[in-house]
Amino acid sequence: MSDVCDFKVGAGAGAPPSMHEHSHDHSHSHSHSHSHSANEHGHTHEIMDHPGKFGERDMPNYAKRNWSERAFTVGIGGPVGSGKTALLLALCKKLRDEYNIAVVTNDIFTREDQEFLVRNAALQDTNRIRAVETGGCPHAAIREDISANMEVLEQLQAEYDTQLLFVESGGDNLAAAFSVELADFHVYVIDVSGGDKVPRKGGPGISQSDVLVINKIDLAEHVGASLEVMRRDADKMRDNGPTVFTSVKLDQGIDAVADLILAARRAAGADKAGRPPTNASASS
């Protein structure tokens, strides 16, 4: 069944959004389907039989990637309030002097995350931070119908010849995951405030992201969450795939996340593409 989601694309800080209407087909390759009523979120979609396995996750086809059309792209997803935007801010500040970066944020009906990044000077050139308003389809914009995000990413690439692109999804549930056609590397962010049960609940974000970030560890004691239990369950659900514990507030674990991103970029063969920032002190 094909449905329509209206995505609004903001051209940059302070610019009015434009409306892009994209139809998308939810017939992606999962083996069973179920529908919600149109009153719930306006379109039908399929659900998954199981959360999948880390070692069997879909992988991008780097051999077909043209890095000059779109630089190595990192998708950051996770539930509302887990700290996605704060992590993105920390990564931008850590990497911006060495790498030519641009960012696309997704929000449901606002440009709040874009405005947060601009307000906190994530990048010196605020026109490099753009927004897509997904309406009620935050999951569709990163998986079933990636066209709005892809359009803005390619525009940024054409304008700035970037070396590294970030796309942050709107807050969604544990079933949300990036299409490998959109994100070359998937960071999934949860936090301790939901309790130490969250990793074992599974979902593609937990089990199939390239790195699982468990954020706000400074709050664990206050909310009664055991980091040991979260580590054990994350390792089990992810077949020992990478999990990083972070406190963005205290700048803990950010280097480890950045290192994994850069290692994946090198492994993909994307490290020679793009133009370094003029103030770069070392080659990317």
GIJO-V585372 format. One record per residue. RES is the residue in one small letter. PHI is phi in whole degrees, -180 to 180 (* if undefined). OMEGA is omega in radians with two decimals (* if undefined). Layout:
# GIJO-V585372
RES&PHI&OMEGA ; RES&PHI&OMEGA
This chain:
# GIJO-V585372
m&*&3.11 ; s&-96&-3.12 ; d&-134&-3.10 ; v&-122&2.98 ; c&-117&3.11 ; d&-97&3.12 ; f&-110&3.08 ; k&-100&-3.08 ; v&-110&3.08 ; g&-92&-3.04 ; a&-76&-3.12 ; g&164&-3.10 ; a&-59&3.09 ; g&83&-3.11 ; a&-87&3.12 ; p&-71&3.13 ; p&-74&3.00 ; s&-109&-3.08 ; m&-93&3.01 ; h&-120&3.10 ; e&-100&-3.11 ; h&-124&2.99 ; s&-87&3.09 ; h&-143&-3.10 ; d&-108&-3.09 ; h&-90&-3.13 ; s&-94&3.12 ; h&-73&-2.82 ; s&-84&2.91 ; h&-113&-2.81 ; s&-86&3.14 ; h&-152&-3.07 ; s&-132&2.98 ; h&-159&-3.06 ; s&-124&2.93 ; h&-96&3.08 ; s&-67&-3.14 ; a&-61&3.13 ; n&-69&-3.11 ; e&-79&3.08 ; h&-152&2.87 ; g&84&3.09 ; h&-159&3.10 ; t&-95&3.05 ; h&-156&-3.12 ; e&-93&3.03 ; i&-111&-3.04 ; m&-102&3.09 ; d&-73&-3.06 ; h&-156&-3.06 ; p&-76&-3.12 ; g&84&-3.11 ; k&-119&-3.11 ; f&-58&-3.09 ; g&-72&-3.13 ; e&-113&-3.11 ; r&-68&3.05 ; d&-63&3.12 ; m&-122&3.08 ; p&-63&3.05 ; n&-93&-3.07 ; y&-64&-3.12 ; a&-63&-3.12 ; k&-98&-3.09 ; r&-82&3.01 ; n&-104&-3.03 ; w&-68&3.10 ; s&-76&3.07 ; e&-84&3.11 ; r&-157&-3.10 ; a&-66&3.07 ; f&-51&-2.96 ; t&-114&-3.14 ; v&-106&3.06 ; g&-96&3.10 ; i&-117&-3.11 ; g&-127&3.12 ; g&148&-3.13 ; p&-64&3.06 ; v&-58&3.04 ; g&83&-3.11 ; s&-78&3.13 ; g&108&-3.14 ; k&-60&-3.07 ; t&-68&3.09 ; a&-65&3.07 ; l&-64&3.12 ; l&-60&3.08 ; l&-59&-3.13 ; a&-64&3.13 ; l&-67&3.11 ; c&-60&-3.12 ; k&-65&-3.11 ; k&-75&-2.98 ; l&-106&-2.94 ; r&-66&-3.14 ; d&-76&-3.09 ; e&-104&-3.04 ; y&-132&3.11 ; n&-83&-2.91 ; i&-119&2.91 ; a&-142&-2.95 ; v&-138&2.96 ; v&-123&3.07 ; t&-107&3.05 ; n&-118&2.97 ; d&-132&-3.06 ; i&-72&-3.10 ; f&-133&-3.11 ; t&-133&2.98 ; r&-120&-3.02 ; e&-62&-3.11 ; d&-69&3.04 ; q&-59&-3.11 ; e&-65&3.08 ; f&-62&-3.13 ; l&-66&3.10 ; v&-65&-3.11 ; r&-61&-3.11 ; n&-99&3.02 ; a&54&3.09 ; a&-60&3.08 ; l&-132&-3.09 ; q&-65&3.12 ; d&-94&-3.06 ; t&-69&3.08 ; n&-69&3.09 ; r&-82&-3.14 ; i&-113&-3.05 ; r&-125&-2.99 ; a&-127&2.96 ; v&-121&3.04 ; e&-93&-2.98 ; t&-90&-2.99 ; g&63&-3.10 ; g&-84&-3.04 ; c&-122&-3.10 ; p&-63&3.14 ; h&-72&-3.13 ; a&-64&-3.07 ; a&-68&3.12 ; i&-111&-3.11 ; r&-135&-3.02 ; e&-75&-3.14 ; d&-133&-3.04 ; i&-89&-2.94 ; s&-62&-3.12 ; a&-66&3.10 ; n&-65&-3.12 ; m&-62&-3.14 ; e&-60&-3.10 ; v&-70&3.10 ; l&-60&-3.13 ; e&-70&3.04 ; q&-63&3.12 ; l&-62&3.13 ; q&-63&-3.13 ; a&-64&-3.10 ; e&-80&-2.94 ; y&-121&-3.13 ; d&49&-3.00 ; t&-71&3.04 ; q&-105&-3.06 ; l&-154&3.13 ; l&-119&3.04 ; f&-119&2.97 ; v&-130&-3.14 ; e&-102&3.14 ; s&-76&2.93 ; g&-68&-3.14 ; g&-60&-3.10 ; d&-146&-3.07 ; n&-92&-3.05 ; l&-70&-3.14 ; a&-87&-3.10 ; a&-74&3.12 ; a&-150&-3.14 ; f&-79&2.91 ; s&-66&3.10 ; v&-72&3.03 ; e&-77&3.13 ; l&-102&-3.06 ; a&-111&3.05 ; d&-79&-3.13 ; f&-148&-3.02 ; h&-113&3.04 ; v&-102&3.12 ; y&-117&-2.99 ; v&-114&2.92 ; i&-121&3.10 ; d&-143&-3.01 ; v&-74&-3.04 ; s&-67&3.07 ; g&-81&-3.13 ; g&97&-3.08 ; d&-78&3.10 ; k&-79&-2.96 ; v&-60&-3.13 ; p&-58&-3.09 ; r&-78&3.03 ; k&-70&3.06 ; g&73&-2.99 ; g&108&-3.08 ; p&-56&3.11 ; g&-61&3.13 ; i&-71&-2.93 ; s&-90&-3.00 ; q&-120&3.06 ; s&-66&3.13 ; d&-69&2.98 ; v&-145&3.03 ; l&-96&3.10 ; v&-106&3.05 ; i&-105&-2.94 ; n&-100&3.09 ; k&63&-3.11 ; i&-65&3.08 ; d&-67&3.14 ; l&-98&-3.00 ; a&-55&-3.11 ; e&-63&-3.07 ; h&-73&-3.12 ; v&-105&3.10 ; g&72&3.13 ; a&-98&3.12 ; s&-92&3.10 ; l&-67&3.10 ; e&-64&3.10 ; v&-64&3.14 ; m&-65&3.07 ; r&-63&-3.12 ; r&-59&-3.08 ; d&-71&3.09 ; a&-64&3.12 ; d&-61&3.13 ; k&-68&-3.10 ; m&-69&-3.06 ; r&-106&-3.10 ; d&51&3.14 ; n&66&2.99 ; g&-65&-3.01 ; p&-59&3.00 ; t&-130&-3.13 ; v&-121&3.05 ; f&-91&-3.07 ; t&-133&2.81 ; s&-131&-3.14 ; v&-60&-3.13 ; k&-58&-3.10 ; l&-101&-3.14 ; d&58&3.10 ; q&-106&3.06 ; g&86&-3.09 ; i&-67&3.12 ; d&-59&-3.12 ; a&-65&3.09 ; v&-65&3.13 ; a&-61&-3.14 ; d&-63&3.12 ; l&-66&3.10 ; i&-63&-3.09 ; l&-68&3.09 ; a&-65&3.11 ; a&-66&3.11 ; r&-62&3.09 ; r&-64&-3.12 ; a&-63&3.13 ; a&-77&-3.09 ; g&80&-3.09 ; a&-97&-2.97 ; d&-77&3.13 ; k&-99&-3.07 ; a&-87&3.06 ; g&85&-3.12 ; r&-104&3.13 ; p&-63&3.05 ; p&-64&-3.06 ; t&-64&-3.12 ; n&-99&-3.11 ; a&-63&-3.13 ; s&-94&3.13 ; a&-150&3.10 ; s&-71&3.08 ; s&-82&*
